[in-house]
Amino acid sequence: MSEIYLVGGAVRDSLLNLEVKDKDWVVVGSSVEEMLSQGFVLVGKDFPVFLHPQTHEEYALARTERKNGRGYTGFSVCAEPTVTLEEDLSRRDLTINAMAIDSSGRLIDPFGGKQDLFNGILRHVSSAFVEDPVRILRIARFAARYNFSVADETKALMQEMVNNGEVDYLVPERVWQEISRGLMENKPSKMFEVLRECGALAIIMPEVNNLFGVPQREDYHPEIDSGIHTMMALDYAAKNNFSLSQRYAVLTHDLGKALTPKDILPKHYGHEEAGIEPLKQMNKRLNVPNECAKLSMMVTKNHGLFHSVEILRSAKIVDILRYCDAFRQPEIFLSAIKIGFADTRGRLNFENAPYPQYELWEKYLLACQQIDIKNIIANISNKAEIPNIIRQERIRIIKSLRKNMSN
């Protein structure tokens, strides 16, 4: 007779008194044929996973996995009715994910997951952890979600996996999937801390890893280290509910600092252009979605100018608005400008620093949008002159606005 257990994240989050969003179930003592006869719908490609005919929740046959190749796809699976619950739980990555609840509500915790959960520790279940490099990314993401520490013995296994080249077999889509999810957690800097400590960050995102140890202007950046600043800015973005594309742009905005000579960088900015090529390479390598790639490129290349709006000439402001396609896609442009809050406040002792630049850009953009372009077009006979006339009118309006603001 088969038995059904609630497993994984639902058990973990219920113990933490968090909202349980998805429930996963393990069925012990059953078979594919029996599940199908009960109306379950088979959806698993690599192992038997089913959808419940009414709730549509996932039910998987208890299984074991044996490594037979490199990377995270080299596994053979056994899902026979003889596989026990403990055998199924033992193949899972972390002790906090290797707990189950039976039909009577009893917690089954063979690996001490509850204790680790309340102690804030991420610990591997068994030495089989080293067989799947995705687990390095997952453990880093869980660290970002709960702000937990990684057990020393688990850190050692992660470093072993990196040294053995397992991380080299991660496919870009899986890396981006885990990184993007980690960026949306409560403390994304923790993810990068974990990845950096085990050496994985230098392999999957060397452009970000190279920021650590790079100095900055001490008057603007008391934290000095470019990598630390990026992490502080990223946590500010998370705390203030920035979107995924915004958080990714925060992560990448200073990539050029790693390529700027260390004797020059602390004296001035000038690093924006240097960050374009490594950002292009990273976006391409990880197959970063277009929305994230586009915003990150805009911010990396222009954030120094965004910060400098108060001293820019009116003509330069108009040109930046046009170059950033602000007149056609104002929401994307303002999304980029908003990253200035994270860049400014993600610094030691700058947590509450004002950022008037956002309001200025918003005012200048709104003023330019008030121009009656249709009227200009209707009253100009030489159509070739239209772009320049529109530009001059925008410059005039911004100059007038600035004059009024200064009075």
N, C-alpha and C positions, 0 to 999 in steps of 0.2 A: 504494500500500500504506500502510495507516495505521500510526502510531507512537503508543506510549503512554508518558506521563511522570508520575512522581510529582511533585506540586507543593504549594506553599503551606506550611501550618503543619507538616506532617510533615517537610519538608526543613529548615525553620527549626529545629525542636526537635531533630532528629537532629544538626544541627551544634553545638547547645548541649549535646549529650549528655543531653537530657531525654527522658522517656518519651513516645513517640509514641502518642497515644490514637486518633486518627482519620487515615485516609489518604485523600487526594483525588487523583484522576488526571485528566489531560487527554489527550484522544484527538485527534491531528492527522491530517487527511487522510481522515476518515470522514464518514458521514452518518447521519441518523436511521434511515433504512431499513436500512442495513448493521448498525447497532447492534442494532436490533430483531431482525434475522435471526439474530444470534448469541446471542439469548436475554436480552439486557439489557432491563430494565424501565424505561420512561420515567416519570420522576417530576417533572421540571422543569415549572413553569407558565409562566415567562417566557423560559426558554432551555433547550436540550436537556441535561438531566442525567439520568443513568441509574443504576440499581443493578445491580451485577454479579450474575449468576444464582446464584453460589455464595457469594462473600464478602460480598455486599450492601454493598460499598464503593461510593462515588460516583465515577462516571466522567462527565465533561462534555466535550462537543465543544469544541474550541478556538474561541474567539469574539472578536469585537471589539464595542465598544459606542460608540454615538454619542449625544450629548446632544440631546434634542429637546423638553425642557420643564423646569419647575422642580422642585426637590426631588430625592428619590432614586429616584422611579419614572419620571421622564421620560427614558427611554432607548429607542433602537432597537438591536436585536441582530442581528449577522450571524454565523452559525455554519456557513458554507460549508466544504467540504473544502479550499479554497485558503487558509484562514486559517493562518498559521504559528504555531509555538510562541512566538517572540519577540513577535509581535503580541498573542497571548493574555496573555503575562506583562506586557506594557506597559500593559494596562488595569488592573492591580492597584494597590492603594493604596500599599504601602510596599515599598522595595527588599528588606527582609528577608522579604517574602512573595512576591517575584517571582523565585524560584529554582525550578529543576526538576532532577530526576535521571532520566537515561534508563535503558534496560533493561540497560546494561552497568555502571551505577553511576556514570557520569560526571556531575559537577555542571555545570549550565548556569546561568550567572549573568551575564546581559547588563547588569545595572544596578548591580553592585557591592554586592549585598546581603550577601555573606559578610563583607566588610570592615566594613560598617556594623554588622553583627551583633556582631562582636568588639570594635568600638569603642563599643558601647552607644548607637547613634544611630538614631533613627526618621526616615527621609527619604522623601519622596514619590517615586514613579517618574517621573511626568510632570505637565504642567500640567493634565491631565485630572482630577487629584485634586480640583480645585475643583468638579467636576460632581456630586459626591455628598456631601451634608452629613453622612451617617452616618459618613463617614470621620473627621470630627473626633472623634466619640465613640469610634470604634475606636482611633485613634491615642492618645487619652487612656487607654483601657483597656490598650493594650499598654505604655504608660509605667508604669502601675500594676503590671502583671504582671512586667516585667523591670527596673523602676526605670531605664529608659533616658531619655536626653535627646532633645529634638526639635530637628532641624536648623533653623538660623535661617531658611533659605529656605522651609522647610515651615511654620514659625510664621507667616511673612508671608502665605502662601497661606491658612492657616486664618483669620487676621484678615480677609483679603479676603473670604472666604466669609461671615463673620459680618456684615461691613459691607454686603455685597451682599444680605443678607436670606435667604440660602440656609437658614440654621438655622431660620428661621420655618416652613419647610415640613416639618420633622420631625414625624412623628405620635407621639402619646404612647406607644403600645405599643413603638415602636422605641427611643425615648429610655429608657424603663424597662428594656427588654431589655439595652441596653448599660450603663446605670448599675448595674443589679443585678449584672451580670457583673463590672463593675469593682470593685464593693464587695467581691466575693469574691476579688479578687486579693491578692498579697502586700503591696502598699503602696498602698492605695486613695487615700491623700492625694495621691499623684502624679497620679492621674486628675483630681482637682479642681484641682490646681495648673495642669495643662495647659489645662483648660477655662477657668479663670479668666484665664490669661494672654492667651488669644486673644479673650476677651469672650463666649464661648459660655455660660459658667455663668450670667451675668447674664440670659440669655434663657431657658434651659431650667430653671434652678433659682435664681431670684432670691432666694428666701428664704434659701438657703445662702450665696449670694454676698454678701448684705447683712451677714453676720456679721463679715466681715473689716473691721478698723479699729475695731470696737466694743470699748471698754475693759472690764476686769473688776477685781475686788478684787485688789490686788497681793499681799496676804498669802496669799490662796488660789490666785492665778493669777500666778506670776512672769512667765509668758509674756505676760500682759496682754491680748493680742488674742483675742477670742472665736473668730474663724475659725481661728487657729492652734491654739487649744486643741481645737477640734472635730476638726481634722485629726490632732492628736497622740492624741486619744482613739480615733479611728477606726483608726489604725495599731496601737494597743494591742489593739483588738478583733480585728484581722486576725492579729496575732502570736499571739493566744491562742485562735484558731479559733472565734470567735463565729459564730453562724448568720447568715444573710442578714437575718432580721427583727431580730436584735439589732444588727447593724451599721447597718442603716437607722435604728433608734431612736437609736443613738449619734450618727449624722449629724444628726438632727433635734432632739435633746433640748434644745438651747439656742436654738432659733429666736426665742424671745421676747426675747432680749437685743438683737436688732436693732431692736426696737420700744420698748425701755425708754429713757427720757431718759438721756443720757450723764452728766449730773451726779448722777443717782440710782443708776445701775447699779453703780458701783464700791463703793457703801456697803452694799448688801444684795442678797439674791436678789430675790424678788418678780417674776421675769420669766416664771415658768412659765405662768401663765394667759394672758399675752400671746402665747405661742407657739402656742396652740391653733388660732386662726383661720387663720394662715398655713399651718400644718401641714395643716389640713383642705383648704385650697385646693390645696396641692401634691399631696396624696394623690389628690384628685379629678382634677386636671389630668393627672397622669401615670398614672391608672388603677392605682395601687399596689395590689398584692394585699392581701386582707383581713388575712391573718396579719401582714404588715409594718405595715399601717396601724393595726391594733388595738394592737400592742405600742408603736409609736411614740407614739400618743396617750396611752397609759398612762404611759409614761416622761416625756414632755414635761410633762404636767400634774402629775405626782407626784414627780419625782426629788428635789426639795428636801425633801419629807416623808420619802422613803426614806432620805436622808442623815441626817435628824434623829431617827431612831428612838430613840436613847439618851435624848433629853430629852422625847419625846412622852409624854402621859398614856396610861395603859393603855387607857382608853376610846377615845382617838383611834386607837391602834394597831388595835383591833378594828374600828373603823369603816373604816379604810383597807383592811384585809384584806377586809372585806365589799364595799366599793365596787369594789375591783379584782378581785372574783370569785375570790379566792384559795382559798376553801373548795371551790369546784366545779372550778376549773382551777388547781391549785397550781403545776403546771409552768410555765404562762405567767407567773404572778406572780413566781416565782423567777427566771425568765428576765429579767424586767424589773429585778429587784433586782440581778442580776449586772452590769448595765450600769453600776452604781455603781463597779465596779472600773475600768472604762475612763474614766469621768468623773473619778475621783480620781487615777488614775495617768497620765492623759493631760495632764500638766502639767509644766512645767519643774521639775526637781529633785524631783518627786514619784513617780518611776518605781517605787519600791519601797514606797510608803506603804501602811500597813495599811488594811483596809476591814472592820472588825468588824461593820458594819451588816448585811452579808449573813448572817452566822451568827446574829445576833439575830433577824432576820426569820424565818429558817428555824426557829429554836427556838420562836418565838411561834406561828407557823403550825402546827407539829407539836403543840404543847401544846393549841391550840384544836381540833385534829382528834381529840383523845382524848375529847372530850365525847360522852357517850352521848345523842345527840339523840333517838333512838327512845324511850328511857326517859323523857325529859322530856315528849315528846308524849303518851306513854301515861298519864302521871300528872297531866296538866293538863286540867281540865274546860273552862276558858274558853280556847278555841283562839286567841282574839285576843291573848292574853297571851304566847303561845309565842315569837314573835320577840324580844320584850324579855327574856324569861327566859333564852333562849339567849344573847343578847348579854351579859346580866349575868354569866352563868356563864363566858363567855369572858373577860370583864374580870377576874373573880375569879381565874381560873387564871393569867392573865398577871401579875397583881399578886403572886400567890404565887410564881411562877417568878422574878420580879425580886427578891423578898425573899430567896429562897434563893441567887440568884446574887450578891447583895451581901454575904452572910454569909461 
